[in-house]
Amino acid sequence: MTPRTRPDLESIPAYVPGRSFPGAVKLASNETTVGPLPSVQKAIAEAAAGLNRYPDNGATELVAALSHRLGVPPEQVAVGCGSVGLCQELVQITCDADDEVVFSWRSFEAYPIITAVAGATAVRVPNTPDHGHDLKAMLAAITDRTRLIFVCNPNNPTGSLLGKVELEQFLDAVPDHIVVALDEAYFEYVRPEPGEDLADGLELAEGRPNVVVLRTFSKAYGLAGLRVGYAVADPSLVTALSKVHTPFSVNSLAQRAAVASLEAANELLTRTDGVVAERQRVRNALVDAGYEMPPSAANFLWLPLGERSAAYAEAAAEAGVILRNFTGEGTRVTIGDPHENDLFLHFATGQGRALAGLA
Ligand code: PMP
């Protein structure tokens, strides 16, 4: 007899990670191409010597370092096993069965999965025609069962960005018993145009106890393999998060590496300038080749290829570049090193043009 599991798991898709295979250039998972700094590697090696002990479940040192850097009291900081761990914990602390979680769609593909795993209902609000969040429609989607709203800014996978004023108006209109998670996993890649209003979740959360800001060490800080992210939230929410947190799930190597990365924050954040310059270069080349695509505020670009996306990503993989395919919707391309981006551009402006319907 087959061991019995929850029948509803049948309808929950498994998370699909970006593919990779040896020798190919991987532009599928929005990672940083550069390995950890020597100072961070040293911290990891030192922490490795103490792996016979459990990690500090309260991540005291990391919470203190984040509190210092972000200028918020430590009671307002929670760390998680990646920011995806915190996304999951947020669903767990807000939702009972059949409660609703609202988010824009297409967005981060973990949102519907963690919602369904918690037995809650995902309410997907279609993106605007220009691939951004439709905040009006998201407000209209709120019901008396809504407990949590994810706002992904910049949005994965489309790269769209919400401005401060529109986000403020949205937050003011959301009933204040509903938790709003501002998922800013790609915040460090945002470069507002001169005169443009930058939406900084930490500022928006001030005076709004229902707003939670999520950030991560996986992207700009280059620690995707260690799994550590953080939330800034009202102390009551931080306490609630601690109740559902899988004990010791932020391991000691991750904690020490994150502290060492904060010590080297300026150096790490300077690296994002190179990614942003490459983002512009790659997008310009694609637009010149005839691609119609939205601008991106993150470390990836979105090609809205619709039904053509699967064949496009498949051909790119055969050409040695792994992209992220969203069948029927589009293809996401992470910005890598210049030579990796060149390999992608060689495909995209050559063989890829016909597959994208441009030739
Ligand atoms: N939020 C968004 C929007 C993401 O794209 C990702 C990673 N793909 C995450 C959260 C989770 O990142 P991590 O768990 O590595 O911090």
Boltz pocket constraint, residues with backbone or C-beta under 6 A from the ligand:
constraints:
  - pocket:
      binder: B
      contacts: [[A, 29], [A, 30], [A, 81], [A, 82], [A, 83], [A, 84], [A, 85], [A, 108], [A, 152], [A, 154], [A, 155], [A, 156], [A, 183], [A, 185], [A, 215], [A, 216], [A, 217], [A, 218], [A, 224], [A, 227], [A, 228], [A, 229]]
      max_distance: 6.0
